[in-house]
């Protein structure tokens, strides 16, 4: 399946892997609720990040932005 590069606007040929680059993230708090044998409820909070926006890039734009080779160049 082909896609359009979000950086240069080129249409990629079919069967070329999509290179995704994380553009924006946000902090996220995850809450886990545990109930023990006595019936007490305890919450465990962990903090992490969530992806807000990803950019689909062709192989040449991915190499320019990250300095790494994309999957179709390996």
One Martini backbone bead per residue (centre of mass of N, CA, C, O) as a GRO file, in nm:
protein
   74
    1UNK     BB    1   0.096   0.036   0.023
    2UNK     BB    2   0.059   0.359  -0.028
    3UNK     BB    3   0.206   0.689   0.043
    4UNK     BB    4   0.233   1.013   0.183
    5UNK     BB    5   0.457   1.240   0.247
    6UNK     BB    6   0.471   1.480   0.511
    7UNK     BB    7   0.719   1.649   0.393
    8UNK     BB    8   0.725   1.632   0.050
    9UNK     BB    9   0.461   1.474  -0.099
   10UNK     BB   10   0.534   1.203  -0.190
   11UNK     BB   11   0.464   0.919  -0.372
   12UNK     BB   12   0.476   0.596  -0.301
   13UNK     BB   13   0.538   0.294  -0.366
   14UNK     BB   14   0.453  -0.007  -0.353
   15UNK     BB   15   0.583  -0.199  -0.085
   16UNK     BB   16   0.675   0.033   0.102
   17UNK     BB   17   0.783   0.113   0.393
   18UNK     BB   18   0.682   0.281   0.669
   19UNK     BB   19   0.801   0.584   0.815
   20UNK     BB   20   0.795   0.665   1.155
   21UNK     BB   21   0.767   0.984   1.330
   22UNK     BB   22   0.790   1.139   1.623
   23UNK     BB   23   0.654   1.466   1.703
   24UNK     BB   24   0.445   1.414   1.954
   25UNK     BB   25   0.414   1.439   2.312
   26UNK     BB   26   0.274   1.315   2.631
   27UNK     BB   27   0.184   1.295   2.940
   28UNK     BB   28   0.118   0.992   3.146
   29UNK     BB   29  -0.122   0.839   3.367
   30UNK     BB   30  -0.124   0.527   3.524
   31UNK     BB   31  -0.392   0.321   3.656
   32UNK     BB   32  -0.391   0.070   3.911
   33UNK     BB   33  -0.622  -0.169   4.037
   34UNK     BB   34  -0.613  -0.327   4.359
   35UNK     BB   35  -0.733  -0.634   4.514
   36UNK     BB   36  -0.736  -0.780   4.802
   37UNK     BB   37  -0.834  -1.027   5.026
   38UNK     BB   38  -0.963  -0.804   5.232
   39UNK     BB   39  -1.083  -0.562   5.019
   40UNK     BB   40  -0.867  -0.376   4.941
   41UNK     BB   41  -0.793  -0.074   4.771
   42UNK     BB   42  -0.534  -0.019   4.529
   43UNK     BB   43  -0.313   0.226   4.392
   44UNK     BB   44  -0.119   0.247   4.090
   45UNK     BB   45   0.125   0.480   3.976
   46UNK     BB   46   0.227   0.565   3.647
   47UNK     BB   47   0.471   0.706   3.424
   48UNK     BB   48   0.449   0.850   3.090
   49UNK     BB   49   0.410   0.828   2.736
   50UNK     BB   50   0.238   0.974   2.452
   51UNK     BB   51   0.127   0.965   2.135
   52UNK     BB   52   0.010   1.226   1.921
   53UNK     BB   53   0.227   1.246   1.669
   54UNK     BB   54   0.279   1.129   1.334
   55UNK     BB   55   0.513   1.076   1.067
   56UNK     BB   56   0.514   1.011   0.725
   57UNK     BB   57   0.807   0.878   0.564
   58UNK     BB   58   1.032   0.869   0.349
   59UNK     BB   59   1.347   0.753   0.315
   60UNK     BB   60   1.490   1.030   0.267
   61UNK     BB   61   1.354   1.193   0.500
   62UNK     BB   62   1.435   1.002   0.730
   63UNK     BB   63   1.741   1.041   0.693
   64UNK     BB   64   1.745   1.351   0.733
   65UNK     BB   65   1.606   1.363   1.023
   66UNK     BB   66   1.784   1.110   1.174
   67UNK     BB   67   2.047   0.959   1.028
   68UNK     BB   68   1.897   0.703   0.937
   69UNK     BB   69   1.821   0.413   0.807
   70UNK     BB   70   1.591   0.261   0.649
   71UNK     BB   71   1.439  -0.043   0.588
   72UNK     BB   72   1.478  -0.026   0.260
   73UNK     BB   73   1.817   0.009   0.293
   74UNK     BB   74   1.909  -0.280   0.438
   0.00000   0.00000   0.00000
